[in-house]
């Protein structure tokens, strides 16, 4: 099943595709997630050998989805002791199979160079 996030007007809509149509499954507050369409069905499984820096965009009963650059990575929810905050720019590393979340050192946004 394909899932995506549609963020607009301060709302975060979780949608799934059925028969070529996108149907809204859940509506929540967007928080600090920027407006846009997040195709989380394109996410790949997280590589436990390296750290992943990026925005936490969604969490469901099985996975936590993180945007790393322009790609999406999914972490198993069972690997987290405490669920990371949605919209937080975080670094996720694995220590003996458990996910460790720390605030990311990479700053998002544009700056004057």
Secondary structure, 3 states (H helix, E strand, C coil): CCEEEEEECCEEEEEEEECCEEEEEEEEECCCCCCEEECHHHCEECCCCCCEEEEEEEECCCEEEEEECCEEEEEEHHHECCCCCCCCEEEEEEECCEEEEEECCCCCCCCCC
